[in-house]
Structure formats: C-alpha cells, structure tokens
Amino acid sequence: MLGNLNGNKFRGDASVLDKALLIQLGGSIAAVALLVAFAAWMGVARATPPLDAEAARALVALEFPDHKPDAVWIAADGAGVIAREGDLALVLYRRGDSYVARDLPWSVIAGLKPTNGRLPVRLGDARPVFAVNDDVWPPKELA
Amino acid sequence: MLKAPFDPVQLAIPFFVLAIVLEILVGRFGKAKANYETRDTAVSLSMGFGSTVAGLLFGGVVFATTVWVWHHRIFTIPMTAVWAWVAVFLLEDLTYYWFHRLSHERRVWWASHVNHHTSTHYNLSTALRQTWTGGVAGTWLLWLPLSFLGFPPAMVAIQKGVSLVYQFWIHTEAIKRMPRWFEAVFNTPSHHRVHHARNARYLDANYAGILIIWDRLFGTFVPETDEEPCRYGTVKNLGNFNLFHNVFHEWIGIGKDVAGSKSPREALGYVFGPPGWSPDGSRDTSHTLKAKWRARLEAEGSPPQ
C-alpha cells in the first residue's frame, strides 16, 4: 500500500522487506514446532506417578501451608486431590507434569454429580476432571 | 547513531536454539537437571515468537520517541569511546533493575511481565517466554533518560540486546553454582532461580539483569539455599496452557477489579498497588505471604535467618 503512494522503487524495497519478514516469521514458526516436537520426543518431563496417601498429604501441605484439612480424598487415577477443611475445599489437580492448587467453598464441591466415573470441577480458568469410583459423591472420606 | 547496526538478540537466535537442544539432551541422558513439558515448552516458545511480532508492531513508536528525546539531549556522548560503553553498561543495567523491580511490585506492570513467570519449569525455553504487552505497559519509557543524557539510541538498543542475551543462559537448572567471585558480582542461574521461585522465602528478590550488585545494594538479594529447593511459577499457578490466557489474564483481572471498584482510590489501588492488593486485605500480596511464612517458622521454633 505504501508502495503505491511512493513510487516503483519503494514498492520494490517494500516487497523485498515483506518477503524477508515472511521468511523470517515462517522460519521462526517452523523452529518453534521442531523444538517442541524434539522436547516431546526426548520425553524429559518430570515423572508424575499416581499420588498415594503420603504424597497427597505432602502436596496439600506444600500448596496450602496455612491449612489443616480434616480429610483428604485422592482421585481414582491418582491425578488429583480434594481436601476438606470445614466449609472449604482445597483442590489440587495435575496440569502437565505439575499441580495446580485452588480453594473454593465445600458446598460447591459437595453439590457436584459425577457421571461415568468423571467429576468435572468448574474453576475460574480451568475445568479439571477427577476420576471417581462408583459415581459416589461426595466420598465417605470427605462427607 | 540512531539505528543499531546489528541486533545482539537476532544474532543470538541460532545459539538459543542450539542451547535448548543441548539442554534437552543433557536432561535426557541424565548429565544434568533439565525438564521440559511439551505444552509448557510450546507456550514458552510461542510467547517468544509472539513477543517478536508485538515488538515489530510497537517498535516504531519506541524508536521514534527515543530519537525525539535524544534530539533534546543534555550531552553528546560518542559511540566510539570505551568509557561511554562502560557507562552505558552500568546505567542500562541499573535501569533494568528498577524496570524489573517495578514490574514485580506494581500490578499494572506485573500484568505485562507475569507471563515470563507462569511456567512451572525453569529451563532455557523459559527465557524466551517474553511479554507481548510491554509496549502498552510503557515500561520502555524508563530507558528514555539514557537518551536524554546523550547516549545514542543505537548504543542503548545494543546494550539492551546484550542484557537480554546475557539473561538467556541463566534460565537453567543444569548449572548449580558458578565460582564464588562470579556469584558475588554477576547474575547467575542460582540467583535467577530464586527470582523465578514461588516459595514465600524467595518472593520479590533478585531483580538483576547482568550485575547482581544492584540487589545487594538495594536490599533485594536472597541467596538460593539447598534446604529449600525452588518451586517455579506464580503464587497461584495458571490452570491451563492457553497461550492467550497466559498473555492477557492479569490485564483481564485488573479490568474486572477496576470495573467492580467502589471508588477511584480503590481503582487506583487495583492498578498501581502491588499484585494481590485488595481494599479489605483479603487477598495475599508477596508481603503478606512472606509474613505468614515467617510466622509459621517462628511457630515451629525455627525463625528465618
């Protein structure tokens, strides 16, 4: 567009510039894709074995150091934890090879209904799904 | 004098790519600590790419303003003098320190900078997790006094690039400690791990670019301790790997808070207060988190040293 306003020479320069820029941007996108694929192929993420009782308690203590939950429930697949401290639910779920912690009113968690062994929890910026045995909710540990 | 004859960051890009490949390999073969999660890496590298595009869009405004200020300079500093390069190295690094500190301690600038800290990993790809909204946040204005003093815009741009390239290699867990004299003067992987940590002990520390002396001078230096390994990310880690959520979440948070504020004072607090500020003090700031951490340690009978 600027080329039309400024004559042929500028149009030529602008098109070379545009081409160089496009090549650079295209090359960058390709490099990003290749590096991500390489990282995935190499498999160097942290190990995230299913949480057992000890690991779950340690994780809750680390993420909620000012809380003393009365009970801790571990998802059936070991990928998440819901702890209860009175009227508060302390929620931890796996995201990639790390865990995300959120707290919300216990009444919200208690009112959820699992289907086919899945309990989706609506949070502000995510909707983690917890694996539940027998579609019984809330579990006896937390009730 | 105006436009830099070369861009250190552009020149270093092949090195960045090779270094990331090398870090992944040393992690894979157990030669050093290095973890890469695929989606986390994708977000980091996409942020780096996007920040280059954002820089192209906003670069004209920054360059034009810098040139305008330089035309109104106090002194004329030659780009060929060694003393001028020493001076710009020190002054740019000092500017970086204050830019970085403001970017952590005031929410409006944190909104632009937070996405550099959202990775729960600390590897070389994290270094490329750069802001898209720095131009809008206006932190680049902090470098204008250098041009007003008389440093040519090209000189300032080159030094900013050198600082950015220097800071790339310190984003790694593969290097434990550098020699003592180096740790005393320069920013290192150990010092910068502390800066990226979300442990209460390590919050709001080690803002240095190249020289760690600024943190030691202004009281923000915190050493890494072996007893408490760094846990990375933000105090409240993001719930997803959505790139655009990563870029804009804090801006959206500010917008919601300002829209719901009951007075102009509250609105100003939400924008210019520390991250986590709220009128009733119901949210946590770095300050309250550190206070709680100290109280816990004291209750356990082991107050922080």
Chai-1 contact restraints between the chains, C-beta under 6 A:
chainA,res_idxA,chainB,res_idxB,connection_type,confidence,min_distance_angstrom,max_distance_angstrom,comment,restraint_id
A,S28,B,F49,contact,1.0,0.0,6.0,A-B,restraint_1
A,V32,B,L45,contact,1.0,0.0,6.0,A-B,restraint_2
A,V32,B,F49,contact,1.0,0.0,6.0,A-B,restraint_3
A,L35,B,I20,contact,1.0,0.0,6.0,A-B,restraint_4
A,L35,B,L45,contact,1.0,0.0,6.0,A-B,restraint_5
A,V36,B,T41,contact,1.0,0.0,6.0,A-B,restraint_6
A,V36,B,A42,contact,1.0,0.0,6.0,A-B,restraint_7
A,A39,B,I24,contact,1.0,0.0,6.0,A-B,restraint_8
A,A39,B,Y36,contact,1.0,0.0,6.0,A-B,restraint_9
A,A39,B,T38,contact,1.0,0.0,6.0,A-B,restraint_10
A,A39,B,T41,contact,1.0,0.0,6.0,A-B,restraint_11
A,A40,B,T38,contact,1.0,0.0,6.0,A-B,restraint_12
A,M42,B,I24,contact,1.0,0.0,6.0,A-B,restraint_13
A,M42,B,R28,contact,1.0,0.0,6.0,A-B,restraint_14
A,V44,B,I24,contact,1.0,0.0,6.0,A-B,restraint_15
A,V44,B,G27,contact,1.0,0.0,6.0,A-B,restraint_16
A,V44,B,R28,contact,1.0,0.0,6.0,A-B,restraint_17
A,V44,B,N35,contact,1.0,0.0,6.0,A-B,restraint_18
A,V44,B,Y36,contact,1.0,0.0,6.0,A-B,restraint_19
A,A45,B,E37,contact,1.0,0.0,6.0,A-B,restraint_20
A,R46,B,N35,contact,1.0,0.0,6.0,A-B,restraint_21
A,D66,B,K292,contact,1.0,0.0,6.0,A-B,restraint_22
A,G96,B,E37,contact,1.0,0.0,6.0,A-B,restraint_23
A,G96,B,R39,contact,1.0,0.0,6.0,A-B,restraint_24
A,G96,B,D40,contact,1.0,0.0,6.0,A-B,restraint_25
A,D97,B,E37,contact,1.0,0.0,6.0,A-B,restraint_26
A,S98,B,T120,contact,1.0,0.0,6.0,A-B,restraint_27
A,V100,B,N237,contact,1.0,0.0,6.0,A-B,restraint_28
A,V100,B,G239,contact,1.0,0.0,6.0,A-B,restraint_29
A,L123,B,G239,contact,1.0,0.0,6.0,A-B,restraint_30
A,D125,B,G239,contact,1.0,0.0,6.0,A-B,restraint_31
A,D125,B,N240,contact,1.0,0.0,6.0,A-B,restraint_32
A,A126,B,G239,contact,1.0,0.0,6.0,A-B,restraint_33
A,A126,B,N240,contact,1.0,0.0,6.0,A-B,restraint_34
